[in-house]
C-alpha cells in the first residue's frame, strides 16, 4: 500500500510540474504568447528540485521498509535526471531541432 502511495504521489508531482506549471504560467492574447518563458522554466526547475529533495528526505527519515526506500531513491534519481536534462537544454548543450526536422520530414511523407 505504501509503494502505491509513493507511485501515485510522484505521478501527481510529475503531472503538476510538466502540465500544471506550463498551463498556469502561459498567457496568450490571440495568437501572441505574452507570458514569460523563463518564469515557467524556473518554476519547473524548482519543482523538480523540491520533488527530488522530498523523496530523498522521505527515504532517509520517513520510510522504514527496504523496498519502499529503494523506490524513493529511484524517484530521486528520476527527478534528478529530469532536472539535469532541463538544465542542459536551458544552457543550450542540446536541442530538439533533430526532432523537429524528423517530424517535418514525416509530415511531408504522409
Beta strands, then each sheet from edge to edge (+ up, - down):
strand 1: 28-29
strand 2: 32-33
sheet 1: 1+ 2-
end
